[in-house]
Amino acid sequence: MSVTYPAQRVGILVDVQNMYYSAYDCFRGRLNYSKLLELASGGRQVVRAIAYAMRDGNNQSPFFTMLREVGFEVKTKEPKIRPDGTRKGGWDIGIAIDALTLAPKLDVVALVSGDGDFVELVKALKSRGVRVEVYAFDRSVGRELREAADLFVPLGEEMIFREVRTEQERREEPGVEWPHRAAAKVRDTFGAGILDEEETEEPEDQGAELFDQYADDEA
């Protein structure tokens, strides 16, 4: 059931990487963050609006400038490089830390992600009296996350910017699978949340400590 009122204090936390690939997978476009902020705030008091993204050395400053201009704080970090050269990284723990740290100051956490790994975070927030709203594309959100939230808000094509395809994409062979095509798009556009400049990094050690504490509380 949707229960909103103007005095609600809202924290909006956006998993940029998840939403980038979801938007491209579902609509071959990129998310309109200005519309997203307007939708998630719903005329309520926004305490924090934070966008979490990965960076790998490319200059993606225009995208992050846009995020700041529409009203988001930006947090980024670099992926870890495995011995085989592949990259691994994400903001799951960082988002969870911020959500749980901010919880005493919020009435609502608006989580913008379809990542099913956030199910336990949603449950932890709800157990502390915080209403959780999940915003994601309907085709890219798990059933558990959708059902765990107090409110699931499906994002549709109206939330998408259409982009002109790059020359590189036009040259790509038709058989290339979506993740590879999307990866090429990351390099050519500013949609994926990669930035070569210093931003706030995720406190990983604090995350492990905090989750140990929550595990003890639940036990």
C-alpha positions in Angstrom: 0.0 0.0 0.0 1.3 3.5 -0.9 1.5 5.8 2.2 3.1 9.1 1.4 2.9 12.6 2.8 4.9 15.8 2.3 6.6 15.7 5.7 8.2 12.3 5.1 12.0 12.4 5.1 13.3 10.5 2.1 16.8 9.2 1.3 17.2 8.3 -2.4 20.0 5.8 -3.1 20.8 4.9 -6.8 22.8 1.9 -8.0 24.0 3.6 -11.2 25.7 0.6 -12.7 22.6 -1.6 -12.2 20.3 1.0 -13.6 22.5 1.7 -16.6 22.6 -1.8 -17.8 18.9 -2.3 -17.0 17.9 0.7 -19.0 20.0 -0.4 -21.9 18.8 -4.0 -21.8 15.1 -3.0 -21.5 14.9 0.0 -23.8 18.3 0.5 -25.5 18.5 4.0 -23.8 19.7 5.6 -20.6 17.9 6.7 -17.5 16.6 10.2 -17.1 17.9 11.1 -13.7 16.1 14.3 -13.4 12.7 12.5 -13.9 13.9 9.8 -11.5 14.7 12.3 -8.7 11.3 13.9 -9.2 9.5 10.6 -9.2 11.3 9.2 -6.1 11.0 12.4 -4.1 7.3 12.6 -4.7 7.1 16.1 -3.3 8.6 15.0 0.0 11.6 16.2 2.0 14.7 14.8 0.4 17.4 14.4 3.1 20.0 12.8 0.8 20.0 11.8 -2.8 23.1 9.7 -3.6 24.3 8.1 -6.9 26.8 5.3 -6.5 29.0 4.4 -9.5 32.1 2.6 -10.6 35.1 4.3 -12.4 38.0 2.9 -14.4 40.0 5.8 -15.6 37.9 7.1 -18.4 36.9 10.7 -18.4 33.1 10.6 -17.7 32.9 14.0 -16.1 29.9 15.2 -18.1 27.7 12.5 -16.7 28.6 13.2 -13.1 28.3 17.0 -13.7 24.8 16.3 -14.9 24.0 14.2 -11.8 25.2 17.0 -9.5 23.2 19.6 -11.4 19.9 17.7 -11.1 20.5 17.2 -7.3 22.5 14.0 -6.6 25.6 13.5 -4.5 28.0 11.3 -6.4 30.1 8.5 -4.9 32.5 6.5 -7.0 35.2 3.9 -6.6 37.5 1.8 -8.8 36.8 -1.9 -9.6 39.3 -4.5 -8.4 41.5 -6.2 -10.9 41.6 -10.0 -10.7 44.9 -11.9 -11.6 43.3 -12.8 -15.0 42.8 -9.1 -15.8 39.0 -9.1 -15.4 37.3 -6.5 -13.2 35.1 -6.9 -10.2 33.3 -4.2 -8.2 30.1 -2.9 -7.0 28.5 -0.6 -4.4 26.2 -3.1 -2.7 27.9 -2.9 0.7 28.4 0.9 0.4 24.8 1.4 -0.3 23.8 -0.8 2.5 26.1 1.0 5.0 24.7 4.4 4.0 21.1 3.2 4.1 21.5 1.7 7.6 23.5 4.7 8.8 20.9 7.2 7.5 17.9 5.1 8.7 17.4 6.9 12.1 17.1 10.2 10.2 14.7 8.9 7.5 11.1 7.9 7.2 11.6 6.4 3.7 14.5 4.9 1.8 13.9 5.0 -1.9 16.2 2.3 -3.3 16.8 2.6 -7.1 18.0 -0.8 -8.1 16.7 -4.2 -9.3 19.6 -6.1 -7.6 18.2 -9.0 -5.6 21.2 -8.8 -3.3 19.4 -5.9 -1.5 16.6 -8.1 -0.2 18.2 -8.5 3.2 18.9 -4.8 3.4 15.2 -4.0 2.7 14.3 -6.4 5.6 16.8 -4.8 7.9 15.5 -1.3 7.2 11.9 -2.4 7.6 12.7 -4.0 11.0 13.9 -0.6 12.1 10.7 1.2 11.2 11.8 2.6 7.9 9.5 2.4 4.9 11.3 1.0 1.8 10.4 1.9 -1.8 12.1 0.1 -4.7 12.3 1.8 -8.1 13.4 -0.4 -11.0 12.6 -1.5 -14.5 9.9 -4.1 -14.3 11.8 -6.6 -16.5 15.0 -6.4 -14.5 13.9 -6.7 -10.9 13.7 -10.0 -8.9 10.4 -11.2 -7.4 11.9 -11.3 -3.9 13.1 -7.7 -4.0 9.8 -6.5 -5.4 7.8 -8.4 -2.7 10.2 -7.4 0.2 9.6 -3.7 -0.4 6.7 -1.7 1.1 6.2 -0.2 -2.4 7.6 -1.3 -5.8 7.5 1.4 -8.4 8.1 0.1 -12.0 10.0 2.4 -14.3 8.9 2.5 -17.9 10.0 3.9 -21.2 8.9 7.4 -20.1 12.0 7.4 -17.9 14.4 6.9 -20.8 16.6 9.2 -22.9 16.9 8.1 -26.4 20.5 8.2 -27.7 21.9 8.3 -31.2 23.9 5.1 -31.9 27.6 5.6 -32.2 29.6 4.8 -35.3 31.3 1.9 -33.3 27.9 0.4 -32.5 26.8 0.6 -36.2 30.0 -1.3 -37.1 29.4 -4.1 -34.6 28.2 -7.4 -35.8 24.6 -8.3 -35.3 25.5 -11.5 -33.3 27.2 -9.6 -30.4 25.5 -10.3 -27.2 24.0 -7.4 -25.1 26.6 -7.2 -22.3 29.4 -6.8 -24.8 27.4 -4.2 -26.8 26.6 -2.3 -23.6 30.3 -2.4 -22.6 31.2 -0.7 -25.8 28.5 1.9 -25.2 30.1 2.6 -21.7 33.3 3.5 -23.4 31.6 5.8 -26.0 29.0 7.5 -23.8 28.7 8.8 -20.2 25.9 6.6 -19.0 27.5 3.8 -17.0 28.9 5.8 -14.1 32.7 5.6 -14.7 34.8 8.6 -13.8 38.5 9.4 -13.6 38.5 11.8 -10.6 38.6 11.5 -6.9 35.3 10.8 -5.1 34.1 9.2 -1.9 35.1 5.6 -1.7 33.3 2.7 -0.1 34.4 1.9 3.5 34.7 -1.9 3.0 36.0 -2.7 6.5 33.3 -0.7 8.1 30.8 -2.6 6.0 31.9 -6.0 7.4 31.8 -4.6 10.9 28.3 -3.2 10.5 26.8 -6.3 9.0 28.3 -8.4 11.9 26.5 -6.0 14.3 23.2 -6.4 12.4 23.6 -10.2 12.4 24.0 -10.1 16.2 21.0 -7.8 16.6 18.8 -10.1 14.5 19.9 -13.2 16.4 
